[in-house]
Amino acid sequence: MSELLPHPNPEVDAFEQALLCSLGQAKRGEASRVSTLEDTAARKQGRPVGSAKASPKVKTAIRFDPDVLDALKATGKGWQTRVNDVMREWLLKSPSA
């Protein structure tokens, strides 16, 4: 695959450079695949087999105090998964659960 080369016009942004690079690859036949109408029609809808969990998570609503929710969200992406992990750990340690 070819590397992005500096464009002579400094006003051309990264997207335009990537687009030009992609067009060049297509012209050279590199890393390009054109889907035909038959290919598209033959594709099954939905997720590929085996890509979904056997026991997917269940969507629910839970109420937090605003300061607690803000603190959880402040930990960044994946905060809901971390809350789930902490709750699972608590369930395993709790004698009444």
Backbone as a printed PyTorch tensor [residue, N CA C, xyz], in Angstrom:
tensor([[[  0.8430,  -1.1720,   0.0000],
         [  0.0000,   0.0000,   0.0000],
         [  0.8910,   1.2400,   0.0000]],

        [[  0.5030,   2.2460,  -0.7200],
         [  1.3300,   3.4360,  -0.8260],
         [  1.0950,   4.3660,   0.3590]],

        [[  2.1120,   5.1240,   0.6750],
         [  2.0560,   6.0570,   1.7970],
         [  1.5990,   7.4230,   1.2810]],

        [[  0.9510,   8.1820,   2.1660],
         [  0.5210,   9.5260,   1.7710],
         [  1.7350,  10.4140,   1.5390]],

        [[  1.7550,  11.0500,   0.4240],
         [  2.8510,  11.9590,   0.1000],
         [  2.3960,  13.3880,   0.3530]],

        [[  3.3140,  14.2730,   0.6930],
         [  2.9150,  15.6680,   0.9140],
         [  2.2920,  16.2460,  -0.3520]],

        [[  1.2120,  16.9240,  -0.1860],
         [  0.5170,  17.5280,  -1.3140],
         [  1.1320,  18.8990,  -1.5790]],

        [[  1.2880,  19.2730,  -2.8590],
         [  1.9020,  20.5660,  -3.1560],
         [  1.0800,  21.7550,  -2.6490]],

        [[ -0.2130,  21.5650,  -2.4810],
         [ -1.0770,  22.6320,  -1.9770],
         [ -1.2800,  22.4340,  -0.4800]],

        [[ -0.7190,  23.2900,   0.3690],
         [ -0.8280,  23.1020,   1.8230],
         [ -2.2480,  23.2460,   2.3580]],

        [[ -3.1530,  23.7830,   1.5480],
         [ -4.5250,  23.9480,   2.0190],
         [ -5.3510,  22.6620,   1.8800]],

        [[ -4.8040,  21.6680,   1.2030],
         [ -5.5110,  20.3970,   1.0510],
         [ -5.4220,  19.6670,   2.3910]],

        [[ -6.5640,  19.3590,   2.9720],
         [ -6.5410,  18.7390,   4.3040],
         [ -6.3210,  17.2280,   4.2190]],

        [[ -6.2320,  16.5780,   5.3560],
         [ -5.9210,  15.1560,   5.4270],
         [ -6.9750,  14.3120,   4.7190]],

        [[ -8.2280,  14.7050,   4.8190],
         [ -9.2850,  13.9400,   4.1530],
         [ -9.0860,  13.9390,   2.6420]],

        [[ -8.8140,  15.1000,   2.1050],
         [ -8.6080,  15.1930,   0.6650],
         [ -7.3800,  14.4000,   0.2420]],

        [[ -6.3300,  14.4300,   1.0440],
         [ -5.1360,  13.6580,   0.7310],
         [ -5.4520,  12.1690,   0.7390]],

        [[ -6.2030,  11.7290,   1.7530],
         [ -6.5680,  10.3150,   1.8250],
         [ -7.4480,   9.9210,   0.6430]],

        [[ -8.3500,  10.8010,   0.2610],
         [ -9.2160,  10.5360,  -0.8860],
         [ -8.4000,  10.4090,  -2.1700]],

        [[ -7.4560,  11.3070,  -2.3670],
         [ -6.5890,  11.2410,  -3.5440],
         [ -5.7660,   9.9600,  -3.5440]],

        [[ -5.2780,   9.5780,  -2.3810],
         [ -4.5090,   8.3390,  -2.2650],
         [ -5.3960,   7.1410,  -2.6110]],

        [[ -6.6230,   7.1590,  -2.1030],
         [ -7.5710,   6.0740,  -2.3630],
         [ -7.8980,   5.9750,  -3.8490]],

        [[ -8.0920,   7.1090,  -4.4890],
         [ -8.3580,   7.1060,  -5.9310],
         [ -7.1780,   6.5290,  -6.7040]],

        [[ -5.9880,   6.8760,  -6.2770],
         [ -4.7880,   6.3370,  -6.9240],
         [ -4.7060,   4.8320,  -6.7690]],

        [[ -5.0360,   4.3390,  -5.5720],
         [ -5.0330,   2.8970,  -5.3380],
         [ -6.0640,   2.2070,  -6.2290]],

        [[ -7.2330,   2.8160,  -6.3480],
         [ -8.2870,   2.2280,  -7.1820],
         [ -7.8480,   2.1620,  -8.6450]],

        [[ -7.1950,   3.2250,  -9.1250],
         [ -6.7310,   3.2360, -10.5080],
         [ -5.6800,   2.1540, -10.7550]],

        [[ -4.8540,   1.9020,  -9.7350],
         [ -3.8190,   0.8770,  -9.8640],
         [ -4.3460,  -0.5200,  -9.5510]],

        [[ -5.5860,  -0.6070,  -9.0760],
         [ -6.1730,  -1.9100,  -8.7460],
         [ -5.7320,  -2.4320,  -7.3970]],

        [[ -5.2040,  -1.5670,  -6.5490],
         [ -4.7580,  -1.9720,  -5.2200],
         [ -5.9190,  -1.8900,  -4.2310]],

        [[ -6.0440,  -2.9070,  -3.4340],
         [ -6.9830,  -2.9190,  -2.3070],
         [ -8.3620,  -2.4000,  -2.6750]],

        [[ -8.8460,  -2.7810,  -3.8330],
         [-10.1730,  -2.3290,  -4.1960],
         [-11.0280,  -3.5220,  -4.5740]],

        [[-12.2790,  -3.4660,  -4.1980],
         [-13.2250,  -4.5110,  -4.5510],
         [-14.5480,  -3.8290,  -4.8430]],

        [[-15.1060,  -4.1560,  -5.9580],
         [-16.3880,  -3.5840,  -6.3370],
         [-17.4540,  -4.6460,  -6.1170]],

        [[-18.4720,  -4.3220,  -5.3280],
         [-19.5740,  -5.2510,  -5.0930],
         [-20.5700,  -5.1310,  -6.2320]],

        [[-20.9450,  -6.2750,  -6.7630],
         [-21.9580,  -6.2750,  -7.8120],
         [-23.3350,  -6.3140,  -7.1620]],

        [[-24.3660,  -6.0960,  -7.9510],
         [-25.7280,  -6.1670,  -7.4570],
         [-26.0260,  -7.5650,  -6.9150]],

        [[-25.4820,  -8.5950,  -7.5640],
         [-25.6800,  -9.9790,  -7.1140],
         [-25.0080, -10.2100,  -5.7590]],

        [[-23.8040,  -9.6450,  -5.5730],
         [-23.1100,  -9.7640,  -4.2820],
         [-23.9490,  -9.1600,  -3.1670]],

        [[-24.4700,  -7.9830,  -3.4350],
         [-25.2660,  -7.2770,  -2.4370],
         [-26.5390,  -8.0470,  -2.1120]],

        [[-27.2030,  -8.5810,  -3.1200],
         [-28.4500,  -9.3250,  -2.9130],
         [-28.1950, -10.6390,  -2.1720]],

        [[-27.0330, -11.2520,  -2.3860],
         [-26.7180, -12.5340,  -1.7580],
         [-26.3610, -12.3940,  -0.2830]],

        [[-25.9780, -11.2050,   0.1360],
         [-25.6130, -10.9820,   1.5350],
         [-26.8330, -11.1260,   2.4310]],

        [[-26.6690, -11.8320,   3.5290],
         [-27.7590, -11.9710,   4.4820],
         [-27.7720, -10.7500,   5.3910]],

        [[-28.9680, -10.3770,   5.8300],
         [-29.0810,  -9.2390,   6.7250],
         [-28.6930,  -9.6530,   8.1360]],

        [[-28.3140,  -8.6780,   8.9330],
         [-27.9870,  -8.9330,  10.3320],
         [-26.5050,  -9.1630,  10.5460]],

        [[-26.2020,  -9.5320,  11.7600],
         [-24.8060,  -9.7660,  12.1240],
         [-24.3200, -11.0930,  11.5670]],

        [[-23.0210, -11.1860,  11.2860],
         [-22.4770, -12.4560,  10.8190],
         [-22.6290, -13.5370,  11.9020]],

        [[-22.7870, -14.7680,  11.4890],
         [-22.9470, -15.8760,  12.4240],
         [-21.7310, -15.9400,  13.3430]],

        [[-21.9850, -16.0810,  14.6300],
         [-20.9150, -16.1930,  15.6090],
         [-20.4140, -14.8670,  16.1420]],

        [[-20.9160, -13.7480,  15.6220],
         [-20.4150, -12.4550,  16.0910],
         [-21.1970, -11.9410,  17.2970]],

        [[-22.3600, -12.5260,  17.5640],
         [-23.1620, -12.0910,  18.7050],
         [-22.9340, -13.0430,  19.8750]],

        [[-22.9760, -12.4890,  21.0910],
         [-22.7860, -13.3010,  22.2880],
         [-23.9610, -14.2520,  22.4710]],

        [[-23.6870, -15.3980,  23.1030],
         [-24.7440, -16.3680,  23.3800],
         [-25.7410, -15.7930,  24.3920]],

        [[-25.2380, -15.0240,  25.3470],
         [-26.1200, -14.3880,  26.3280],
         [-25.8450, -12.8820,  26.3100]],

        [[-26.4900, -12.1670,  25.3960],
         [-26.2220, -10.7350,  25.2800],
         [-26.7000,  -9.9600,  26.5060]],

        [[-26.1300,  -8.7990,  26.6990],
         [-26.5440,  -7.9510,  27.8140],
         [-27.9710,  -7.4720,  27.5930]],

        [[-28.6450,  -7.1770,  28.7030],
         [-30.0280,  -6.7380,  28.6640],
         [-30.0780,  -5.2450,  28.9340]],

        [[-30.8060,  -4.5280,  28.0940],
         [-30.9530,  -3.0920,  28.2820],
         [-31.9140,  -2.8440,  29.4380]],

        [[-31.5310,  -1.9220,  30.3240],
         [-32.3590,  -1.5900,  31.4760],
         [-32.1680,  -0.1210,  31.8210]],

        [[-32.9660,   0.3510,  32.7360],
         [-32.8180,   1.7330,  33.2070],
         [-32.4840,   1.6820,  34.6920]],

        [[-31.5340,   2.4770,  35.1010],
         [-31.1440,   2.5730,  36.5010],
         [-30.9790,   4.0430,  36.8350]],

        [[-31.3630,   4.4050,  38.0440],
         [-31.3080,   5.8060,  38.4380],
         [-30.1180,   6.0390,  39.3710]],

        [[-29.2820,   7.0080,  39.0190],
         [-28.1310,   7.4050,  39.8220],
         [-28.3150,   8.8510,  40.2510]],

        [[-27.7040,   9.1990,  41.3740],
         [-27.6300,  10.6120,  41.7380],
         [-26.7690,  11.2990,  40.6850]],

        [[-27.0790,  12.5700,  40.3950],
         [-26.3250,  13.2600,  39.3320],
         [-24.8150,  13.2590,  39.5430]],

        [[-24.3610,  13.4420,  40.7810],
         [-22.9210,  13.4780,  41.0280],
         [-22.2750,  12.1160,  40.7900]],

        [[-22.9960,  11.0480,  41.1090],
         [-22.4780,   9.6970,  40.8830],
         [-22.3840,   9.4340,  39.3830]],

        [[-23.4400,   9.7640,  38.6450],
         [-23.4290,   9.5590,  37.1990],
         [-22.3300,  10.3830,  36.5310]],

        [[-22.1630,  11.6240,  36.9470],
         [-21.1010,  12.4690,  36.3840],
         [-19.7240,  11.8570,  36.6280]],

        [[-19.5240,  11.3360,  37.8460],
         [-18.2320,  10.7310,  38.1830],
         [-17.9880,   9.4730,  37.3520]],

        [[-19.0360,   8.6650,  37.1600],
         [-18.8830,   7.4560,  36.3440],
         [-18.5470,   7.8090,  34.8980]],

        [[-19.2900,   8.7560,  34.3460],
         [-19.0440,   9.1620,  32.9620],
         [-17.6720,   9.7980,  32.7890]],

        [[-17.1830,  10.4550,  33.8340],
         [-15.8740,  11.1120,  33.7740],
         [-14.7360,  10.1010,  33.6580]],

        [[-15.0170,   8.8280,  33.9520],
         [-13.9620,   7.8140,  33.8260],
         [-13.7230,   7.4380,  32.3650]],

        [[-14.5880,   7.9270,  31.4700],
         [-14.3570,   7.7300,  30.0420],
         [-15.1760,   6.6110,  29.4320]],

        [[-14.8760,   6.3710,  28.1730],
         [-15.5880,   5.3540,  27.4120],
         [-15.4780,   4.0000,  28.1160]],

        [[-16.5780,   3.2640,  28.1310],
         [-16.5880,   1.9520,  28.7770],
         [-17.0600,   1.9910,  30.2230]],

        [[-17.5690,   3.1460,  30.6710],
         [-17.9630,   3.2610,  32.0770],
         [-19.0850,   2.2960,  32.4270]],

        [[-20.0030,   2.0250,  31.5120],
         [-21.0990,   1.1100,  31.8010],
         [-20.5870,  -0.3200,  31.9850]],

        [[-19.6080,  -0.7060,  31.2020],
         [-19.0100,  -2.0340,  31.3430],
         [-18.3040,  -2.1390,  32.6850]],

        [[-17.6150,  -1.0740,  33.0950],
         [-16.9370,  -1.0940,  34.3900],
         [-17.9460,  -1.1980,  35.5350]],

        [[-19.0800,  -0.4980,  35.4280],
         [-20.1200,  -0.6000,  36.4540],
         [-20.6360,  -2.0390,  36.4920]],

        [[-20.8530,  -2.6530,  35.3400],
         [-21.2990,  -4.0430,  35.2690],
         [-20.2960,  -4.9720,  35.9580]],

        [[-19.0050,  -4.7570,  35.7130],
         [-17.9660,  -5.5930,  36.3180],
         [-17.9520,  -5.4530,  37.8350]],

        [[-18.1080,  -4.2260,  38.3210],
         [-18.1160,  -3.9860,  39.7660],
         [-19.3460,  -4.6400,  40.3980]],

        [[-20.4860,  -4.5480,  39.7390],
         [-21.7050,  -5.1720,  40.2620],
         [-21.5610,  -6.6940,  40.2940]],

        [[-20.9420,  -7.2840,  39.2690],
         [-20.7200,  -8.7300,  39.2600],
         [-19.8080,  -9.1390,  40.4120]],

        [[-18.7470,  -8.3650,  40.6180],
         [-17.8090,  -8.6460,  41.7110],
         [-18.5310,  -8.5660,  43.0570]],

        [[-19.3780,  -7.5620,  43.2300],
         [-20.1350,  -7.4200,  44.4690],
         [-21.0600,  -8.6140,  44.6820]],

        [[-21.7260,  -9.0580,  43.6190],
         [-22.6180, -10.2200,  43.7250],
         [-21.8700, -11.4740,  44.1530]],

        [[-20.6560, -11.6550,  43.6340],
         [-19.8650, -12.8340,  43.9920],
         [-19.4020, -12.8060,  45.4440]],

        [[-19.1510, -11.6130,  45.9640],
         [-18.6550, -11.4620,  47.3410],
         [-19.7800, -11.3850,  48.3670]],

        [[-20.9580, -10.9990,  47.9350],
         [-22.0660, -10.7750,  48.8550],
         [-22.7050, -12.0910,  49.2830]],

        [[-22.7770, -12.3430,  50.6030],
         [-23.3720, -13.5940,  51.0780],
         [-24.8870, -13.6610,  50.8580]],

        [[-25.5560, -12.5150,  50.7560],
         [-27.0220, -12.5050,  50.6200],
         [-27.4770, -12.5890,  49.1660]],

        [[-26.5490, -12.4670,  48.2190],
         [-26.9570, -12.4410,  46.8040],
         [-27.1430, -13.8040,  46.2160]]])
